[in-house]
């Protein structure tokens, strides 16, 4: 679970963060919760973020993918998109998450794709579609993040921010 695969970033994002000496994989990762859940971000750009998560280990008592697990996947992917949109001078903070669960999944891997609905100066909203291995929609989510300026106080708590 702790293994990290290489995330595909657009070259301009790599250049922006490299100039600051920021560790992109650490900054745009699934975090500790995502790691425990087996979440993997495989593609990340402001206009599209893709990630996967196993169903096994993320189920509720009936053996179905837990709705909260779908929410974690959705919020992670939408937040990464919002962070990339905001750039290196802003931090994305989730303020609203809405999830509609369409069908149950008992095994395999689910894939989430986050695409922007709105990308402004102070907020970013992403739609996240979670599908099963047969490409059937499992969950549709919408995440709105507030984008706020990085402060000196953030230095100790945000990976890669100095």
C-alpha positions as a Markdown table, in Angstrom:
| # | Residue | x | y | z |
|---|---|---|---|---|
| 1 | Unk | 0.0 | 0.0 | 0.0 |
| 2 | Unk | 2.8 | 2.5 | 0.8 |
| 3 | Unk | 4.3 | 2.2 | -2.7 |
| 4 | Unk | 4.0 | 5.3 | -4.9 |
| 5 | Unk | 3.8 | 5.0 | -8.6 |
| 6 | Unk | 5.0 | 7.9 | -10.8 |
| 7 | Unk | 2.2 | 10.5 | -11.4 |
| 8 | Unk | 2.1 | 12.1 | -14.8 |
| 9 | Unk | 2.3 | 15.9 | -14.5 |
| 10 | Unk | 2.2 | 18.4 | -17.3 |
| 11 | Unk | 5.7 | 19.9 | -18.0 |
| 12 | Unk | 4.7 | 23.4 | -16.9 |
| 13 | Unk | 3.6 | 22.1 | -13.5 |
| 14 | Unk | 6.9 | 20.2 | -13.1 |
| 15 | Unk | 8.9 | 23.3 | -14.0 |
| 16 | Unk | 6.9 | 25.6 | -11.7 |
| 17 | Unk | 7.4 | 23.4 | -8.6 |
| 18 | Unk | 11.0 | 22.3 | -9.5 |
| 19 | Unk | 12.0 | 26.0 | -9.5 |
| 20 | Unk | 10.7 | 26.2 | -5.9 |
| 21 | Unk | 12.5 | 23.0 | -4.8 |
| 22 | Unk | 9.1 | 21.3 | -4.0 |
| 23 | Unk | 8.7 | 17.5 | -4.0 |
| 24 | Unk | 5.7 | 17.1 | -6.4 |
| 25 | Unk | 4.9 | 13.5 | -5.5 |
| 26 | Unk | 4.7 | 14.4 | -1.8 |
| 27 | Unk | 2.7 | 17.6 | -2.3 |
| 28 | Unk | 0.2 | 16.0 | -4.7 |
| 29 | Unk | -0.2 | 12.6 | -3.1 |
| 30 | Unk | -3.2 | 10.8 | -1.6 |
| 31 | Unk | -1.8 | 11.6 | 1.9 |
| 32 | Unk | -1.8 | 9.2 | 4.9 |
| 33 | Unk | -5.5 | 8.3 | 4.6 |
| 34 | Unk | -5.3 | 7.7 | 0.9 |
| 35 | Unk | -2.2 | 5.5 | 1.4 |
| 36 | Unk | -4.0 | 3.4 | 4.0 |
| 37 | Unk | -6.9 | 3.0 | 1.5 |
| 38 | Unk | -4.6 | 2.0 | -1.4 |
| 39 | Unk | -5.5 | 5.2 | -3.4 |
| 40 | Unk | -3.1 | 5.9 | -6.2 |
| 41 | Unk | -3.0 | 9.1 | -8.3 |
| 42 | Unk | -2.0 | 8.1 | -11.8 |
| 43 | Unk | -2.5 | 11.4 | -13.7 |
| 44 | Unk | -2.6 | 14.9 | -12.5 |
| 45 | Unk | -3.2 | 18.2 | -14.3 |
| 46 | Unk | -5.5 | 21.2 | -13.6 |
| 47 | Unk | -8.0 | 19.9 | -16.2 |
| 48 | Unk | -8.0 | 16.2 | -15.3 |
| 49 | Unk | -6.9 | 14.1 | -12.3 |
| 50 | Unk | -7.2 | 10.3 | -12.4 |
| 51 | Unk | -6.8 | 7.9 | -9.5 |
| 52 | Unk | -7.6 | 4.4 | -8.5 |
| 53 | Unk | -8.5 | 2.6 | -5.3 |
| 54 | Unk | -9.1 | -1.1 | -4.5 |
| 55 | Unk | -12.5 | -2.2 | -3.2 |
| 56 | Unk | -10.9 | -4.7 | -0.9 |
| 57 | Unk | -10.2 | -3.2 | 2.5 |
| 58 | Unk | -12.6 | -0.3 | 1.8 |
| 59 | Unk | -15.9 | -2.0 | 2.3 |
| 60 | Unk | -18.8 | -1.6 | 4.7 |
| 61 | Unk | -20.4 | -4.5 | 6.6 |
| 62 | Unk | -22.4 | -5.8 | 3.6 |
| 63 | Unk | -19.2 | -6.3 | 1.7 |
| 64 | Unk | -19.8 | -3.3 | -0.7 |
| 65 | Unk | -17.5 | -0.4 | -1.3 |
| 66 | Unk | -18.1 | 2.0 | 1.5 |
| 67 | Unk | -19.6 | 5.3 | 0.4 |
| 68 | Unk | -17.1 | 7.1 | 2.6 |
| 69 | Unk | -14.3 | 5.4 | 0.6 |
| 70 | Unk | -15.8 | 6.8 | -2.6 |
| 71 | Unk | -15.9 | 10.2 | -0.9 |
| 72 | Unk | -12.2 | 10.0 | 0.1 |
| 73 | Unk | -11.3 | 9.1 | -3.5 |
| 74 | Unk | -13.4 | 12.0 | -4.9 |
| 75 | Unk | -12.2 | 14.6 | -2.4 |
| 76 | Unk | -8.5 | 13.6 | -3.0 |
| 77 | Unk | -8.8 | 13.9 | -6.8 |
| 78 | Unk | -10.8 | 17.1 | -6.8 |
| 79 | Unk | -8.4 | 18.6 | -4.2 |
| 80 | Unk | -5.4 | 17.8 | -6.3 |
| 81 | Unk | -7.0 | 19.4 | -9.3 |
| 82 | Unk | -7.8 | 22.5 | -7.3 |
| 83 | Unk | -4.2 | 22.6 | -5.9 |
| 84 | Unk | -2.8 | 22.4 | -9.4 |
| 85 | Unk | -5.2 | 25.1 | -10.7 |
| 86 | Unk | -4.3 | 27.4 | -7.7 |
| 87 | Unk | -0.6 | 27.0 | -8.4 |
| 88 | Unk | 2.3 | 27.1 | -6.0 |
| 89 | Unk | 1.2 | 30.2 | -4.2 |
| 90 | Unk | -2.2 | 28.9 | -3.1 |
| 91 | Unk | -3.6 | 26.1 | -1.0 |
| 92 | Unk | -6.8 | 24.3 | -1.8 |
| 93 | Unk | -9.2 | 23.6 | 1.2 |
| 94 | Unk | -12.3 | 21.6 | 0.6 |
| 95 | Unk | -15.5 | 23.4 | 1.7 |
| 96 | Unk | -18.3 | 21.3 | 0.1 |
| 97 | Unk | -18.4 | 17.7 | -1.0 |
| 98 | Unk | -21.6 | 16.1 | -2.4 |
| 99 | Unk | -21.6 | 12.4 | -3.4 |
| 100 | Unk | -24.4 | 10.4 | -5.1 |
| 101 | Unk | -23.8 | 6.6 | -5.0 |
| 102 | Unk | -25.3 | 4.8 | -8.0 |
| 103 | Unk | -24.4 | 1.1 | -7.5 |
| 104 | Unk | -22.5 | -1.2 | -5.2 |
| 105 | Unk | -19.2 | -2.8 | -6.0 |
| 106 | Unk | -17.9 | -5.9 | -4.2 |
| 107 | Unk | -14.4 | -6.4 | -5.7 |
| 108 | Unk | -11.8 | -5.1 | -8.0 |
| 109 | Unk | -10.5 | -1.5 | -8.6 |
| 110 | Unk | -12.5 | 1.7 | -8.9 |
| 111 | Unk | -11.2 | 4.6 | -10.9 |
| 112 | Unk | -12.0 | 8.2 | -10.3 |
| 113 | Unk | -11.7 | 11.0 | -12.9 |
| 114 | Unk | -11.9 | 14.6 | -11.7 |
| 115 | Unk | -12.7 | 17.4 | -14.2 |
| 116 | Unk | -13.3 | 21.1 | -13.5 |
| 117 | Unk | -16.7 | 22.6 | -13.4 |
| 118 | Unk | -15.4 | 26.1 | -12.3 |
| 119 | Unk | -11.8 | 27.4 | -11.9 |
| 120 | Unk | -11.8 | 30.8 | -10.4 |
| 121 | Unk | -9.3 | 33.0 | -8.3 |
| 122 | Unk | -10.8 | 32.0 | -4.9 |
| 123 | Unk | -12.7 | 28.8 | -5.5 |
| 124 | Unk | -12.5 | 25.7 | -7.8 |
| 125 | Unk | -15.2 | 23.1 | -8.3 |
| 126 | Unk | -14.6 | 19.7 | -9.7 |
| 127 | Unk | -16.9 | 16.9 | -10.8 |
| 128 | Unk | -15.5 | 13.4 | -9.9 |
| 129 | Unk | -16.9 | 10.3 | -11.6 |
| 130 | Unk | -16.0 | 7.0 | -10.0 |
| 131 | Unk | -16.4 | 3.9 | -12.1 |
| 132 | Unk | -15.9 | 0.1 | -11.7 |
| 133 | Unk | -13.7 | -2.1 | -13.9 |
| 134 | Unk | -16.6 | -2.5 | -16.3 |
| 135 | Unk | -16.7 | 1.3 | -16.7 |
| 136 | Unk | -20.1 | 1.5 | -14.9 |
| 137 | Unk | -20.7 | 4.6 | -12.8 |
| 138 | Unk | -20.4 | 3.9 | -9.1 |
| 139 | Unk | -20.5 | 7.4 | -7.7 |
| 140 | Unk | -20.8 | 11.0 | -9.0 |
| 141 | Unk | -19.3 | 13.7 | -6.7 |
| 142 | Unk | -18.8 | 17.4 | -6.7 |
| 143 | Unk | -16.1 | 19.1 | -4.7 |
| 144 | Unk | -15.7 | 22.8 | -4.1 |
| 145 | Unk | -12.4 | 24.1 | -2.7 |
| 146 | Unk | -11.5 | 27.5 | -1.4 |
| 147 | Unk | -8.1 | 28.7 | -2.8 |
| 148 | Unk | -6.2 | 30.7 | -0.3 |
| 149 | Unk | -2.7 | 32.3 | -0.3 |
| 150 | Unk | 0.1 | 30.3 | 1.2 |
| 151 | Unk | 1.3 | 31.9 | 4.5 |
| 152 | Unk | 4.4 | 31.5 | 6.6 |
| 153 | Unk | 2.3 | 29.5 | 9.0 |
| 154 | Unk | 1.8 | 26.9 | 6.3 |
| 155 | Unk | 5.5 | 26.1 | 6.0 |
| 156 | Unk | 5.5 | 23.3 | 8.6 |
| 157 | Unk | 2.2 | 21.6 | 7.6 |
| 158 | Unk | 2.2 | 21.6 | 3.8 |
| 159 | Unk | 4.6 | 19.1 | 2.2 |
| 160 | Unk | 7.2 | 20.9 | 0.1 |
| 161 | Unk | 6.3 | 24.4 | 1.2 |
| 162 | Unk | 9.3 | 26.3 | 2.7 |
